[in-house]
Amino acid sequence: MKVAMQNELRWGGRLERTVAALRRRLRTPSRVEVGMTLIEIMVVVAIIGLMMGTVGVVAYRRYQKAKITNAKQVIANVQQALGHFRLETNEDCPPDVKELFAKKFLTKEPKDPWGQELIFKCPGEHDTEGADISSMGPDKQEGNEDDIKSWED
């Protein structure tokens, strides 16, 4: 009791008032809202959507460039197979690309990444010692600027 009285005198009742205030806070629910509003959630979703859209556009462009690179590689493989064909058969040109596949100079029938057959002219107009090999490109129409040609690489 003596200690309590000394504390009472020293603190002037501040300790009791502080304890009473803390008890009141624990009894009443806090007024701070926990969670997020619908607007905040919508803003976050919109930001994520914009980021995903940007990533999608970049990925699609790279995918299209990869298809063009793949078409160039297919054409190069056909040219290489044509060279092997000439060395082994002593013939100038096969009638078509399918002949290279039939005689096992190619492991699979060559098609461009868009599923179209390659255009094969042997002997070529542009490459008179070899063959003109081309792909119609992404639009699948011959004679446009997006065509991929062996003589332009």
Secondary structure, 3 states (H helix, E strand, C coil): CHHHHHHHHHHCCHHHHHHHHHHHHHHCCCCCCCCCCHHHHHHHHHHHHHHHHHHHHHHHHHHHHHHHHHHHHHHHHHHHHHHHHHHHHCCCCCCCHHHHHHCCCCCCCCECCCCCECEEECCCCCCCCCCEEEECCCCCCCCCCCCEEHHHC
